[in-house]
Amino acid sequence: MNYSAKKTASTLLSAAALSASMSVAPAVAQDWTGFYGGTQLQYFFAIEGATNRDGEGVTAGLHAGYRHQYMEFVLGAEIESNFFSFGMNGGNRFENYTAPKLKVGYANGPALVSGIIGLGYYGTNFGQMRGGIFGASVEYMVKDNWSVGVEALYHDIADHGSPFAFNPNPRGIAGTVGFKTSYNF
């Protein structure tokens, strides 16, 4: 190979390497720190408990919270309130629930996966019930400050006892699976 051919080959290889390195985009760093708020739509299903009160229905509500990110770890607090009305066995009705929650998560670019623990306060036509909550969520930053996510929660409802319900004889057990959209300030 003569000098001109070597120089041309070297230039082509350098250009190809530069082009390849430019076409591989680095992961976009997302900072999840700050206040956020939004709406959610959930499917709530009560599982038959000690009082034979079960039911199911769709809930809609609002949520707001604050998160702080340190490296890839995210810690936050959120409160959500949901409004609905659906029947349970015996003619009783669930009417709403409010849940203050703590979230611990791992951020990977625009994705955030979190574990959740909290308390649930449930309004019914026969009085206030409360219980413990735990679950998980996955969120994804889709555009600018907007994120969407899914969340699944287990509710251990203790009725009028301790708000820290996780007890061996719950009044009822329920679950929620839902979709959230949030604006991150």
VMD Tcl script that builds the backbone (N, CA, C; Angstrom):
set m [mol new atoms 555]
animate dup $m
set s [atomselect $m all]
$s set {name element resname resid chain x y z} {
  {N N MET 1 A 0.844 -1.151 0.000}
  {CA C MET 1 A 0.000 0.000 0.000}
  {C C MET 1 A 0.903 1.232 0.000}
  {N N ASN 2 A 0.608 2.155 -0.869}
  {CA C ASN 2 A 1.432 3.344 -0.928}
  {C C ASN 2 A 0.962 4.375 0.095}
  {N N TYR 3 A 1.726 5.437 0.223}
  {CA C TYR 3 A 1.468 6.462 1.237}
  {C C TYR 3 A 0.094 7.079 1.056}
  {N N SER 4 A -0.326 7.388 -0.139}
  {CA C SER 4 A -1.603 8.019 -0.413}
  {C C SER 4 A -2.757 7.102 -0.016}
  {N N ALA 5 A -2.654 5.816 -0.315}
  {CA C ALA 5 A -3.700 4.857 0.039}
  {C C ALA 5 A -3.785 4.708 1.562}
  {N N LYS 6 A -2.590 4.677 2.256}
  {CA C LYS 6 A -2.583 4.577 3.717}
  {C C LYS 6 A -3.231 5.805 4.329}
  {N N LYS 7 A -2.913 6.976 3.801}
  {CA C LYS 7 A -3.467 8.220 4.330}
  {C C LYS 7 A -4.971 8.250 4.126}
  {N N THR 8 A -5.450 7.821 2.962}
  {CA C THR 8 A -6.881 7.792 2.673}
  {C C THR 8 A -7.590 6.808 3.592}
  {N N ALA 9 A -7.015 5.602 3.772}
  {CA C ALA 9 A -7.608 4.592 4.653}
  {C C ALA 9 A -7.651 5.101 6.094}
  {N N SER 10 A -6.568 5.726 6.529}
  {CA C SER 10 A -6.509 6.272 7.885}
  {C C SER 10 A -7.559 7.360 8.081}
  {N N THR 11 A -7.717 8.219 7.092}
  {CA C THR 11 A -8.707 9.284 7.178}
  {C C THR 11 A -10.117 8.714 7.218}
  {N N LEU 12 A -10.399 7.707 6.372}
  {CA C LEU 12 A -11.720 7.076 6.358}
  {C C LEU 12 A -12.021 6.391 7.690}
  {N N LEU 13 A -11.042 5.676 8.255}
  {CA C LEU 13 A -11.232 5.014 9.547}
  {C C LEU 13 A -11.465 6.037 10.655}
  {N N SER 14 A -10.724 7.125 10.633}
  {CA C SER 14 A -10.908 8.173 11.637}
  {C C SER 14 A -12.294 8.800 11.516}
  {N N ALA 15 A -12.723 9.058 10.296}
  {CA C ALA 15 A -14.046 9.641 10.082}
  {C C ALA 15 A -15.139 8.674 10.529}
  {N N ALA 16 A -14.969 7.377 10.245}
  {CA C ALA 16 A -15.957 6.380 10.661}
  {C C ALA 16 A -16.012 6.283 12.180}
  {N N ALA 17 A -14.869 6.297 12.848}
  {CA C ALA 17 A -14.830 6.232 14.310}
  {C C ALA 17 A -15.483 7.468 14.923}
  {N N LEU 18 A -15.205 8.626 14.368}
  {CA C LEU 18 A -15.809 9.862 14.869}
  {C C LEU 18 A -17.315 9.846 14.656}
  {N N SER 19 A -17.764 9.389 13.500}
  {CA C SER 19 A -19.188 9.313 13.201}
  {C C SER 19 A -19.886 8.341 14.144}
  {N N ALA 20 A -19.269 7.195 14.399}
  {CA C ALA 20 A -19.865 6.205 15.309}
  {C C ALA 20 A -19.952 6.747 16.728}
  {N N SER 21 A -18.910 7.436 17.151}
  {CA C SER 21 A -18.936 7.969 18.516}
  {C C SER 21 A -19.972 9.073 18.662}
  {N N MET 22 A -20.241 9.812 17.601}
  {CA C MET 22 A -21.232 10.876 17.663}
  {C C MET 22 A -22.649 10.328 17.581}
  {N N SER 23 A -22.861 9.159 16.975}
  {CA C SER 23 A -24.202 8.615 16.827}
  {C C SER 23 A -24.674 7.900 18.093}
  {N N VAL 24 A -23.790 7.577 19.012}
  {CA C VAL 24 A -24.181 6.957 20.269}
  {C C VAL 24 A -24.401 8.071 21.284}
  {N N ALA 25 A -25.662 8.361 21.557}
  {CA C ALA 25 A -25.988 9.452 22.471}
  {C C ALA 25 A -25.832 8.990 23.913}
  {N N PRO 26 A -25.211 9.793 24.741}
  {CA C PRO 26 A -25.101 9.427 26.143}
  {C C PRO 26 A -26.468 9.495 26.819}
  {N N ALA 27 A -26.631 8.728 27.913}
  {CA C ALA 27 A -27.880 8.756 28.665}
  {C C ALA 27 A -28.108 10.156 29.212}
  {N N VAL 28 A -29.335 10.623 29.073}
  {CA C VAL 28 A -29.681 11.957 29.553}
  {C C VAL 28 A -29.818 11.901 31.074}
  {N N ALA 29 A -29.077 12.737 31.747}
  {CA C ALA 29 A -29.179 12.791 33.210}
  {C C ALA 29 A -30.438 13.551 33.580}
  {N N GLN 30 A -31.242 12.977 34.451}
  {CA C GLN 30 A -32.488 13.597 34.887}
  {C C GLN 30 A -32.383 13.868 36.376}
  {N N ASP 31 A -32.673 15.089 36.781}
  {CA C ASP 31 A -32.681 15.414 38.202}
  {C C ASP 31 A -34.128 15.393 38.676}
  {N N TRP 32 A -34.455 14.475 39.568}
  {CA C TRP 32 A -35.806 14.309 40.086}
  {C C TRP 32 A -36.063 15.183 41.316}
  {N N THR 33 A -35.098 16.028 41.707}
  {CA C THR 33 A -35.264 16.862 42.897}
  {C C THR 33 A -36.306 17.947 42.655}
  {N N GLY 34 A -37.200 18.135 43.629}
  {CA C GLY 34 A -38.160 19.226 43.568}
  {C C GLY 34 A -39.577 18.810 43.884}
  {N N PHE 35 A -40.452 19.819 43.847}
  {CA C PHE 35 A -41.874 19.586 44.088}
  {C C PHE 35 A -42.521 19.069 42.810}
  {N N TYR 36 A -43.611 18.320 42.959}
  {CA C TYR 36 A -44.370 17.827 41.818}
  {C C TYR 36 A -45.826 17.661 42.226}
  {N N GLY 37 A -46.705 17.609 41.258}
  {CA C GLY 37 A -48.123 17.394 41.512}
  {C C GLY 37 A -48.796 16.914 40.258}
  {N N GLY 38 A -49.936 16.245 40.431}
  {CA C GLY 38 A -50.633 15.747 39.255}
  {C C GLY 38 A -51.904 15.002 39.585}
  {N N THR 39 A -52.316 14.176 38.641}
  {CA C THR 39 A -53.557 13.410 38.761}
  {C C THR 39 A -53.263 11.926 38.615}
  {N N GLN 40 A -54.225 11.119 39.084}
  {CA C GLN 40 A -54.104 9.678 38.906}
  {C C GLN 40 A -55.475 9.068 38.665}
  {N N LEU 41 A -55.457 7.953 37.998}
  {CA C LEU 41 A -56.638 7.137 37.755}
  {C C LEU 41 A -56.254 5.737 38.196}
  {N N GLN 42 A -57.042 5.146 39.124}
  {CA C GLN 42 A -56.675 3.854 39.704}
  {C C GLN 42 A -57.852 2.889 39.683}
  {N N TYR 43 A -57.522 1.625 39.668}
  {CA C TYR 43 A -58.506 0.569 39.886}
  {C C TYR 43 A -58.321 0.104 41.323}
  {N N PHE 44 A -59.346 0.252 42.151}
  {CA C PHE 44 A -59.315 -0.105 43.571}
  {C C PHE 44 A -60.126 -1.385 43.731}
  {N N PHE 45 A -59.529 -2.389 44.341}
  {CA C PHE 45 A -60.266 -3.626 44.568}
  {C C PHE 45 A -60.087 -4.062 46.018}
  {N N ALA 46 A -61.209 -4.121 46.721}
  {CA C ALA 46 A -61.215 -4.583 48.105}
  {C C ALA 46 A -61.348 -6.099 48.087}
  {N N ILE 47 A -60.526 -6.743 48.865}
  {CA C ILE 47 A -60.543 -8.197 48.969}
  {C C ILE 47 A -61.277 -8.547 50.242}
  {N N GLU 48 A -62.105 -9.544 50.182}
  {CA C GLU 48 A -62.921 -9.903 51.340}
  {C C GLU 48 A -62.075 -10.010 52.597}
  {N N GLY 49 A -62.472 -9.311 53.643}
  {CA C GLY 49 A -61.741 -9.308 54.911}
  {C C GLY 49 A -62.573 -9.907 56.021}
  {N N ALA 50 A -62.194 -9.598 57.228}
  {CA C ALA 50 A -62.834 -10.170 58.400}
  {C C ALA 50 A -64.306 -9.798 58.501}
  {N N THR 51 A -64.724 -8.686 57.895}
  {CA C THR 51 A -66.116 -8.242 58.004}
  {C C THR 51 A -66.918 -8.533 56.748}
  {N N ASN 52 A -66.373 -9.304 55.836}
  {CA C ASN 52 A -67.060 -9.654 54.596}
  {C C ASN 52 A -67.440 -8.414 53.782}
  {N N ARG 53 A -66.567 -7.419 53.782}
  {CA C ARG 53 A -66.781 -6.203 52.998}
  {C C ARG 53 A -65.822 -6.198 51.820}
  {N N ASP 54 A -66.325 -6.493 50.666}
  {CA C ASP 54 A -65.458 -6.401 49.497}
  {C C ASP 54 A -66.149 -5.574 48.427}
  {N N GLY 55 A -65.378 -5.045 47.505}
  {CA C GLY 55 A -65.911 -4.229 46.437}
  {C C GLY 55 A -64.792 -3.838 45.496}
  {N N GLU 56 A -65.173 -3.153 44.424}
  {CA C GLU 56 A -64.170 -2.712 43.467}
  {C C GLU 56 A -64.718 -1.541 42.686}
  {N N GLY 57 A -63.795 -0.758 42.120}
  {CA C GLY 57 A -64.209 0.371 41.310}
  {C C GLY 57 A -63.027 1.197 40.863}
  {N N VAL 58 A -63.322 2.198 40.056}
  {CA C VAL 58 A -62.302 3.095 39.536}
  {C C VAL 58 A -62.274 4.348 40.405}
  {N N THR 59 A -61.080 4.804 40.745}
  {CA C THR 59 A -60.898 6.012 41.537}
  {C C THR 59 A -60.150 7.044 40.710}
  {N N ALA 60 A -60.370 8.298 41.022}
  {CA C ALA 60 A -59.627 9.394 40.396}
  {C C ALA 60 A -59.219 10.347 41.502}
  {N N GLY 61 A -58.060 10.952 41.355}
  {CA C GLY 61 A -57.618 11.842 42.412}
  {C C GLY 61 A -56.438 12.705 42.030}
  {N N LEU 62 A -55.911 13.354 43.071}
  {CA C LEU 62 A -54.786 14.277 42.936}
  {C C LEU 62 A -53.656 13.831 43.852}
  {N N HIS 63 A -52.437 14.175 43.478}
  {CA C HIS 63 A -51.285 13.899 44.327}
  {C C HIS 63 A -50.304 15.070 44.257}
  {N N ALA 64 A -49.515 15.198 45.340}
  {CA C ALA 64 A -48.476 16.232 45.398}
  {C C ALA 64 A -47.364 15.719 46.290}
  {N N GLY 65 A -46.142 16.149 46.008}
  {CA C GLY 65 A -45.032 15.676 46.825}
  {C C GLY 65 A -43.752 16.438 46.570}
  {N N TYR 66 A -42.711 15.971 47.252}
  {CA C TYR 66 A -41.375 16.531 47.101}
  {C C TYR 66 A -40.384 15.370 47.092}
  {N N ARG 67 A -39.392 15.449 46.193}
  {CA C ARG 67 A -38.332 14.440 46.105}
  {C C ARG 67 A -36.984 15.134 46.173}
  {N N HIS 68 A -36.001 14.394 46.698}
  {CA C HIS 68 A -34.623 14.876 46.679}
  {C C HIS 68 A -33.742 13.750 46.138}
  {N N GLN 69 A -32.958 14.075 45.112}
  {CA C GLN 69 A -32.072 13.083 44.502}
  {C C GLN 69 A -30.646 13.305 44.951}
  {N N TYR 70 A -30.005 12.233 45.369}
  {CA C TYR 70 A -28.583 12.249 45.690}
  {C C TYR 70 A -27.936 11.155 44.864}
  {N N MET 71 A -27.110 11.550 43.904}
  {CA C MET 71 A -26.549 10.643 42.910}
  {C C MET 71 A -27.726 9.949 42.222}
  {N N GLU 72 A -27.806 8.631 42.233}
  {CA C GLU 72 A -28.921 7.955 41.571}
  {C C GLU 72 A -30.046 7.570 42.528}
  {N N PHE 73 A -29.923 7.911 43.809}
  {CA C PHE 73 A -30.931 7.556 44.808}
  {C C PHE 73 A -31.870 8.728 45.054}
  {N N VAL 74 A -33.160 8.421 45.197}
  {CA C VAL 74 A -34.178 9.451 45.345}
  {C C VAL 74 A -35.033 9.131 46.570}
  {N N LEU 75 A -35.218 10.117 47.444}
  {CA C LEU 75 A -36.058 9.980 48.627}
  {C C LEU 75 A -37.137 11.044 48.544}
  {N N GLY 76 A -38.389 10.667 48.842}
  {CA C GLY 76 A -39.460 11.641 48.731}
  {C C GLY 76 A -40.644 11.342 49.613}
  {N N ALA 77 A -41.520 12.325 49.728}
  {CA C ALA 77 A -42.780 12.207 50.448}
  {C C ALA 77 A -43.889 12.680 49.518}
  {N N GLU 78 A -45.025 11.983 49.568}
  {CA C GLU 78 A -46.145 12.305 48.688}
  {C C GLU 78 A -47.445 12.113 49.450}
  {N N ILE 79 A -48.429 12.901 49.111}
  {CA C ILE 79 A -49.785 12.685 49.619}
  {C C ILE 79 A -50.711 12.609 48.419}
  {N N GLU 80 A -51.627 11.647 48.461}
  {CA C GLU 80 A -52.610 11.527 47.394}
  {C C GLU 80 A -53.995 11.444 48.015}
  {N N SER 81 A -54.972 11.933 47.278}
  {CA C SER 81 A -56.355 11.872 47.719}
  {C C SER 81 A -57.192 11.420 46.531}
  {N N ASN 82 A -58.025 10.415 46.761}
  {CA C ASN 82 A -58.816 9.811 45.696}
  {C C ASN 82 A -60.294 9.873 46.051}
  {N N PHE 83 A -61.117 10.070 45.040}
  {CA C PHE 83 A -62.544 10.230 45.228}
  {C C PHE 83 A -63.277 9.197 44.386}
  {N N PHE 84 A -64.236 8.515 44.991}
  {CA C PHE 84 A -64.987 7.481 44.304}
  {C C PHE 84 A -66.162 7.084 45.175}
  {N N SER 85 A -67.012 6.256 44.655}
  {CA C SER 85 A -68.106 5.713 45.451}
  {C C SER 85 A -68.509 4.397 44.815}
  {N N PHE 86 A -68.242 3.314 45.502}
  {CA C PHE 86 A -68.681 2.020 45.010}
  {C C PHE 86 A -69.042 1.130 46.181}
  {N N GLY 87 A -69.921 0.185 45.910}
  {CA C GLY 87 A -70.491 -0.654 46.957}
  {C C GLY 87 A -69.595 -1.791 47.393}
  {N N MET 88 A -69.888 -2.217 48.599}
  {CA C MET 88 A -69.265 -3.405 49.179}
  {C C MET 88 A -70.393 -4.323 49.618}
  {N N ASN 89 A -70.060 -5.538 49.985}
  {CA C ASN 89 A -71.078 -6.447 50.503}
  {C C ASN 89 A -71.766 -5.822 51.702}
  {N N GLY 90 A -73.039 -6.071 51.880}
  {CA C GLY 90 A -73.774 -5.556 53.023}
  {C C GLY 90 A -74.311 -4.150 52.816}
  {N N GLY 91 A -74.239 -3.594 51.597}
  {CA C GLY 91 A -74.786 -2.270 51.333}
  {C C GLY 91 A -73.885 -1.112 51.734}
  {N N ASN 92 A -72.694 -1.372 52.207}
  {CA C ASN 92 A -71.770 -0.302 52.586}
  {C C ASN 92 A -71.056 0.231 51.349}
  {N N ARG 93 A -70.467 1.427 51.485}
  {CA C ARG 93 A -69.801 2.059 50.350}
  {C C ARG 93 A -68.461 2.660 50.756}
  {N N PHE 94 A -67.437 2.456 49.920}
  {CA C PHE 94 A -66.200 3.221 50.011}
  {C C PHE 94 A -66.458 4.546 49.310}
  {N N GLU 95 A -65.980 5.654 49.885}
  {CA C GLU 95 A -66.240 6.963 49.288}
  {C C GLU 95 A -64.972 7.728 48.911}
  {N N ASN 96 A -63.873 7.534 49.631}
  {CA C ASN 96 A -62.627 8.237 49.324}
  {C C ASN 96 A -61.494 7.614 50.120}
  {N N TYR 97 A -60.290 7.930 49.730}
  {CA C TYR 97 A -59.139 7.608 50.585}
  {C C TYR 97 A -58.014 8.600 50.355}
  {N N THR 98 A -57.287 8.863 51.424}
  {CA C THR 98 A -56.132 9.753 51.410}
  {C C THR 98 A -54.950 8.975 51.942}
  {N N ALA 99 A -53.799 9.152 51.313}
  {CA C ALA 99 A -52.624 8.369 51.694}
  {C C ALA 99 A -51.356 9.216 51.697}
  {N N PRO 100 A -50.819 9.540 52.894}
  {CA C PRO 100 A -49.460 10.101 52.953}
  {C C PRO 100 A -48.463 8.944 52.814}
  {N N LYS 101 A -47.455 9.129 51.948}
  {CA C LYS 101 A -46.533 8.029 51.635}
  {C C LYS 101 A -45.086 8.515 51.613}
  {N N LEU 102 A -44.175 7.614 51.943}
  {CA C LEU 102 A -42.739 7.826 51.748}
  {C C LEU 102 A -42.292 6.961 50.587}
  {N N LYS 103 A -41.401 7.515 49.753}
  {CA C LYS 103 A -40.893 6.781 48.589}
  {C C LYS 103 A -39.372 6.789 48.605}
  {N N VAL 104 A -38.785 5.640 48.321}
  {CA C VAL 104 A -37.340 5.504 48.168}
  {C C VAL 104 A -37.112 4.901 46.791}
  {N N GLY 105 A -36.299 5.581 45.969}
  {CA C GLY 105 A -36.174 5.117 44.596}
  {C C GLY 105 A -34.770 5.148 44.040}
  {N N TYR 106 A -34.668 4.592 42.836}
  {CA C TYR 106 A -33.428 4.540 42.072}
  {C C TYR 106 A -33.706 5.161 40.708}
  {N N ALA 107 A -32.951 6.192 40.353}
  {CA C ALA 107 A -33.114 6.885 39.076}
  {C C ALA 107 A -32.066 6.409 38.088}
  {N N ASN 108 A -32.503 6.137 36.876}
  {CA C ASN 108 A -31.612 5.762 35.788}
  {C C ASN 108 A -32.029 6.598 34.580}
  {N N GLY 109 A -31.383 7.753 34.434}
  {CA C GLY 109 A -31.755 8.671 33.358}
  {C C GLY 109 A -33.169 9.165 33.585}
  {N N PRO 110 A -34.048 9.045 32.574}
  {CA C PRO 110 A -35.416 9.540 32.728}
  {C C PRO 110 A -36.346 8.579 33.466}
  {N N ALA 111 A -35.844 7.424 33.913}
  {CA C ALA 111 A -36.672 6.442 34.617}
  {C C ALA 111 A -36.410 6.483 36.122}
  {N N LEU 112 A -37.464 6.290 36.899}
  {CA C LEU 112 A -37.371 6.259 38.351}
  {C C LEU 112 A -38.214 5.097 38.866}
  {N N VAL 113 A -37.584 4.172 39.591}
  {CA C VAL 113 A -38.267 3.022 40.200}
  {C C VAL 113 A -38.230 3.225 41.702}
  {N N SER 114 A -39.401 3.116 42.374}
  {CA C SER 114 A -39.488 3.425 43.800}
  {C C SER 114 A -40.255 2.361 44.578}
  {N N GLY 115 A -39.841 2.173 45.825}
  {CA C GLY 115 A -40.610 1.410 46.800}
  {C C GLY 115 A -41.399 2.410 47.636}
  {N N ILE 116 A -42.564 1.987 48.130}
  {CA C ILE 116 A -43.487 2.901 48.815}
  {C C ILE 116 A -43.959 2.285 50.126}
  {N N ILE 117 A -44.066 3.123 51.167}
  {CA C ILE 117 A -44.703 2.740 52.423}
  {C C ILE 117 A -45.476 3.945 52.927}
  {N N GLY 118 A -46.634 3.705 53.536}
  {CA C GLY 118 A -47.425 4.836 54.002}
  {C C GLY 118 A -48.626 4.418 54.813}
  {N N LEU 119 A -49.525 5.368 55.011}
  {CA C LEU 119 A -50.761 5.165 55.756}
  {C C LEU 119 A -51.935 5.460 54.837}
  {N N GLY 120 A -53.040 4.779 55.067}
  {CA C GLY 120 A -54.248 5.036 54.300}
  {C C GLY 120 A -55.389 5.399 55.232}
  {N N TYR 121 A -56.123 6.443 54.863}
  {CA C TYR 121 A -57.313 6.854 55.605}
  {C C TYR 121 A -58.487 6.747 54.646}
  {N N TYR 122 A -59.458 5.886 54.977}
  {CA C TYR 122 A -60.532 5.505 54.062}
  {C C TYR 122 A -61.866 6.011 54.594}
  {N N GLY 123 A -62.572 6.794 53.797}
  {CA C GLY 123 A -63.908 7.244 54.158}
  {C C GLY 123 A -64.939 6.273 53.620}
  {N N THR 124 A -65.841 5.864 54.473}
  {CA C THR 124 A -66.924 4.971 54.081}
  {C C THR 124 A -68.223 5.553 54.616}
  {N N ASN 125 A -69.355 5.006 54.180}
  {CA C ASN 125 A -70.635 5.486 54.689}
  {C C ASN 125 A -70.889 5.024 56.124}
  {N N PHE 126 A -70.037 4.171 56.686}
  {CA C PHE 126 A -70.206 3.718 58.072}
  {C C PHE 126 A -69.074 4.210 58.968}
  {N N GLY 127 A -68.254 5.137 58.498}
  {CA C GLY 127 A -67.199 5.708 59.331}
  {C C GLY 127 A -65.836 5.690 58.670}
  {N N GLN 128 A -64.867 6.176 59.416}
  {CA C GLN 128 A -63.477 6.267 58.946}
  {C C GLN 128 A -62.735 4.968 59.250}
  {N N MET 129 A -61.952 4.494 58.291}
  {CA C MET 129 A -61.086 3.336 58.497}
  {C C MET 129 A -59.661 3.789 58.184}
  {N N ARG 130 A -58.683 3.071 58.675}
  {CA C ARG 130 A -57.291 3.412 58.363}
  {C C ARG 130 A -56.462 2.138 58.298}
  {N N GLY 131 A -55.272 2.294 57.725}
  {CA C GLY 131 A -54.423 1.127 57.585}
  {C C GLY 131 A -53.077 1.460 56.984}
  {N N GLY 132 A -52.254 0.454 56.880}
  {CA C GLY 132 A -50.932 0.601 56.297}
  {C C GLY 132 A -50.950 0.323 54.807}
  {N N ILE 133 A -49.997 0.911 54.110}
  {CA C ILE 133 A -49.874 0.767 52.653}
  {C C ILE 133 A -48.425 0.452 52.309}
  {N N PHE 134 A -48.211 -0.447 51.356}
  {CA C PHE 134 A -46.886 -0.583 50.762}
  {C C PHE 134 A -47.044 -0.994 49.309}
  {N N GLY 135 A -46.006 -0.697 48.506}
  {CA C GLY 135 A -46.087 -1.010 47.090}
  {C C GLY 135 A -44.878 -0.512 46.328}
  {N N ALA 136 A -45.075 -0.291 45.019}
  {CA C ALA 136 A -43.979 0.122 44.140}
  {C C ALA 136 A -44.527 0.983 43.010}
  {N N SER 137 A -43.640 1.801 42.443}
  {CA C SER 137 A -44.019 2.629 41.295}
  {C C SER 137 A -42.856 2.727 40.313}
  {N N VAL 138 A -43.209 3.003 39.073}
  {CA C VAL 138 A -42.230 3.260 38.012}
  {C C VAL 138 A -42.692 4.537 37.319}
  {N N GLU 139 A -41.789 5.513 37.194}
  {CA C GLU 139 A -42.097 6.767 36.511}
  {C C GLU 139 A -41.093 6.999 35.398}
  {N N TYR 140 A -41.525 7.750 34.406}
  {CA C TYR 140 A -40.655 8.064 33.281}
  {C C TYR 140 A -40.894 9.521 32.870}
  {N N MET 141 A -39.822 10.283 32.761}
  {CA C MET 141 A -39.900 11.689 32.342}
  {C C MET 141 A -40.066 11.685 30.825}
  {N N VAL 142 A -41.233 12.101 30.347}
  {CA C VAL 142 A -41.517 12.012 28.924}
  {C C VAL 142 A -41.174 13.279 28.144}
  {N N LYS 143 A -41.345 14.444 28.763}
  {CA C LYS 143 A -41.052 15.681 28.044}
  {C C LYS 143 A -40.893 16.798 29.057}
  {N N ASP 144 A -39.831 17.563 28.902}
  {CA C ASP 144 A -39.560 18.683 29.796}
  {C C ASP 144 A -39.801 18.280 31.248}
  {N N ASN 145 A -40.815 18.840 31.887}
  {CA C ASN 145 A -41.080 18.564 33.298}
  {C C ASN 145 A -42.228 17.591 33.513}
  {N N TRP 146 A -42.713 16.933 32.481}
  {CA C TRP 146 A -43.846 16.011 32.598}
  {C C TRP 146 A -43.373 14.575 32.744}
  {N N SER 147 A -43.978 13.877 33.709}
  {CA C SER 147 A -43.677 12.453 33.877}
  {C C SER 147 A -44.977 11.661 33.921}
  {N N VAL 148 A -44.888 10.402 33.514}
  {CA C VAL 148 A -46.002 9.462 33.605}
  {C C VAL 148 A -45.513 8.252 34.378}
  {N N GLY 149 A -46.437 7.538 35.001}
  {CA C GLY 149 A -46.020 6.378 35.762}
  {C C GLY 149 A -47.159 5.444 36.092}
  {N N VAL 150 A -46.782 4.288 36.608}
  {CA C VAL 150 A -47.725 3.295 37.114}
  {C C VAL 150 A -47.361 3.016 38.559}
  {N N GLU 151 A -48.376 2.677 39.347}
  {CA C GLU 151 A -48.161 2.422 40.764}
  {C C GLU 151 A -49.090 1.295 41.200}
  {N N ALA 152 A -48.574 0.394 42.020}
  {CA C ALA 152 A -49.365 -0.700 42.598}
  {C C ALA 152 A -49.186 -0.657 44.109}
  {N N LEU 153 A -50.316 -0.670 44.847}
  {CA C LEU 153 A -50.281 -0.580 46.301}
  {C C LEU 153 A -51.117 -1.681 46.944}
  {N N TYR 154 A -50.645 -2.164 48.085}
  {CA C TYR 154 A -51.354 -3.114 48.934}
  {C C TYR 154 A -51.851 -2.333 50.143}
  {N N HIS 155 A -53.127 -2.480 50.498}
  {CA C HIS 155 A -53.741 -1.751 51.608}
  {C C HIS 155 A -54.163 -2.755 52.682}
  {N N ASP 156 A -53.659 -2.613 53.890}
  {CA C ASP 156 A -54.007 -3.453 55.031}
  {C C ASP 156 A -54.891 -2.608 55.945}
  {N N ILE 157 A -56.200 -2.744 55.801}
  {CA C ILE 157 A -57.149 -1.846 56.453}
  {C C ILE 157 A -57.538 -2.389 57.823}
  {N N ALA 158 A -57.336 -1.562 58.868}
  {CA C ALA 158 A -57.533 -2.022 60.251}
  {C C ALA 158 A -58.779 -1.470 60.916}
  {N N ASP 159 A -59.595 -0.697 60.230}
  {CA C ASP 159 A -60.782 -0.070 60.795}
  {C C ASP 159 A -60.386 1.024 61.766}
  {N N HIS 160 A -60.908 1.051 62.973}
  {CA C HIS 160 A -60.714 2.173 63.882}
  {C C HIS 160 A -59.515 1.997 64.809}
  {N N GLY 161 A -58.648 1.055 64.550}
  {CA C GLY 161 A -57.501 0.807 65.417}
  {C C GLY 161 A -56.321 1.693 65.074}
  {N N SER 162 A -55.144 1.191 65.334}
  {CA C SER 162 A -53.915 1.917 65.101}
  {C C SER 162 A -53.762 2.264 63.628}
  {N N PRO 163 A -53.259 3.471 63.302}
  {CA C PRO 163 A -53.014 3.786 61.899}
  {C C PRO 163 A -51.860 2.964 61.330}
  {N N PHE 164 A -51.069 2.350 62.186}
  {CA C PHE 164 A -49.991 1.471 61.733}
  {C C PHE 164 A -50.550 0.057 61.723}
  {N N ALA 165 A -51.341 -0.228 60.710}
  {CA C ALA 165 A -52.212 -1.391 60.723}
  {C C ALA 165 A -51.510 -2.728 60.598}
  {N N PHE 166 A -50.459 -2.853 59.861}
  {CA C PHE 166 A -49.894 -4.142 59.499}
  {C C PHE 166 A -50.069 -5.129 60.648}
  {N N ASN 167 A -51.250 -5.646 60.801}
  {CA C ASN 167 A -51.562 -6.513 61.923}
  {C C ASN 167 A -51.998 -7.885 61.446}
  {N N PRO 168 A -51.982 -8.894 62.327}
  {CA C PRO 168 A -52.334 -10.241 61.902}
  {C C PRO 168 A -53.825 -10.423 61.632}
  {N N ASN 169 A -54.679 -9.525 62.118}
  {CA C ASN 169 A -56.124 -9.640 61.928}
  {C C ASN 169 A -56.694 -8.374 61.292}
  {N N PRO 170 A -56.363 -8.103 60.027}
  {CA C PRO 170 A -56.848 -6.872 59.408}
  {C C PRO 170 A -58.358 -6.905 59.232}
  {N N ARG 171 A -58.949 -5.728 59.220}
  {CA C ARG 171 A -60.381 -5.591 58.977}
  {C C ARG 171 A -60.678 -5.898 57.510}
  {N N GLY 172 A -59.742 -5.573 56.659}
  {CA C GLY 172 A -59.892 -5.830 55.239}
  {C C GLY 172 A -58.585 -5.607 54.511}
  {N N ILE 173 A -58.490 -6.174 53.339}
  {CA C ILE 173 A -57.289 -6.037 52.511}
  {C C ILE 173 A -57.758 -5.560 51.144}
  {N N ALA 174 A -57.015 -4.602 50.577}
  {CA C ALA 174 A -57.381 -4.069 49.274}
  {C C ALA 174 A -56.115 -3.815 48.463}
  {N N GLY 175 A -56.303 -3.523 47.198}
  {CA C GLY 175 A -55.195 -3.182 46.325}
  {C C GLY 175 A -55.598 -2.088 45.363}
  {N N THR 176 A -54.615 -1.353 44.881}
  {CA C THR 176 A -54.849 -0.378 43.824}
  {C C THR 176 A -53.752 -0.518 42.782}
  {N N VAL 177 A -54.138 -0.374 41.544}
  {CA C VAL 177 A -53.199 -0.332 40.427}
  {C C VAL 177 A -53.620 0.858 39.594}
  {N N GLY 178 A -52.663 1.748 39.299}
  {CA C GLY 178 A -53.087 2.952 38.604}
  {C C GLY 178 A -52.036 3.604 37.745}
  {N N PHE 179 A -52.487 4.604 37.021}
  {CA C PHE 179 A -51.678 5.407 36.110}
  {C C PHE 179 A -51.629 6.824 36.655}
  {N N LYS 180 A -50.433 7.436 36.661}
  {CA C LYS 180 A -50.252 8.806 37.159}
  {C C LYS 180 A -49.600 9.666 36.095}
  {N N THR 181 A -49.936 10.932 36.132}
  {CA C THR 181 A -49.215 11.917 35.335}
  {C C THR 181 A -48.889 13.090 36.279}
  {N N SER 182 A -47.668 13.601 36.176}
  {CA C SER 182 A -47.209 14.637 37.108}
  {C C SER 182 A -46.468 15.744 36.367}
  {N N TYR 183 A -46.585 16.945 36.923}
  {CA C TYR 183 A -45.756 18.057 36.482}
  {C C TYR 183 A -44.698 18.261 37.559}
  {N N ASN 184 A -43.430 18.251 37.174}
  {CA C ASN 184 A -42.297 18.376 38.095}
  {C C ASN 184 A -41.754 19.788 38.028}
  {N N PHE 185 A -41.862 20.522 39.136}
  {CA C PHE 185 A -41.466 21.922 39.198}
  {C C PHE 185 A -39.952 22.059 39.342}
}
mol reanalyze $m
mol bondsrecalc $m
mol representation Tube
mol addrep $m
